[in-house]
Amino acid sequence: MLKVGIDDTATMSGTVAGWCFAGLDDAATITLEATAKQILSQYGLTAFHARHFGGEPHQAYDDFLDAFKSAALLSSWRVCACSLYDRATQAALFPSFENVLGNSLSNAGVSDPAEVAAVRTIAPGLLTLQRLTKDLEGPAELSVWIDADDFTRGRLSGALDFDGAELPAQHALAVLYNAYADRAFPKAPRLSKAGLVITDDHSSVLVQAADVIGNFSTSYILSELGATSGTRVAKAKIFTRHFDVPNAAFLRQHVVRKGDDIELVSSGAFTFSLA
């Protein structure tokens, strides 16, 4: 089974936003979890959060990305990618993503607007993953850990009421996810029955990997395009030690730097895969 962590990512002012995905098979995930635990203990940390990088030992994050890359090389299947959308595409595309799962839930009899709203929150990230794995050969099933706020976790942690009949939210969302894959991406791996975990970023090493990779990759892009912030440069140096990355010439075909932010050259999505 392929296990994937999803975390949202965005630039400082949100000119581009999207998701980062970090996925490994079962054995490689177990290896990463064990190594990450050792690294956290060694440096006195509780979790890896890119936003805390400036005040924490930089070597811990270097070691963590090294552990992820080593695990990825041993994994039968892997996903390591970031997908960024400009504001116009967010406004045009995200509502359609939200409707795919949100409207399906409503049509199936879920009348609680808070539950439907919670599903809409996670829908774009889930369906972006489906697009990214549409040609992935090997795993028939996947499980997903997606970082979400307290509101979303609270609404989707138990059962959903379908006109008086209760069904665990995990099961219901797996059915909806797989039904859309049947229509749109028939080769994409299917979400297992209990394979969707709505979590916080402390609870999943793969979500933490997605968080760090998403944040550090943005710092790398900005650094390559001329940003000189010490923290960004430090993140970029760590990032390039562990991943084969697109060079500045390639990046300039797709993104431009605007101060401490980036914008896409053409409206749409910019997706780059690292593993």
Secondary structure, DSSP 8 states (H G I E B T S, - for coil): -EEEEEEEEE-TT-SEEEEEEEEEEHHHHHHHHHHHHHHHHHHT-SS--GGGGGGS-HHHHHHHHHHHHHHHHH-SSEEEEEEEEEHHHHHHHHHHHHHHHHHHHHHTT---HHHHHHHHHHHHHHHHHHHHTTT--S-SEEEEEEE--HHHHHHSSSEEEETTEEEEHHHHHHHHHHHHHHHH-TTS-EEEEEEEEEE-TTS-HHHHHHHHHHHHHHHHHHHHTT---HHHHHHHHHHHHHS----HHHHHHHEEEETTEEEESSSSEEEEE--
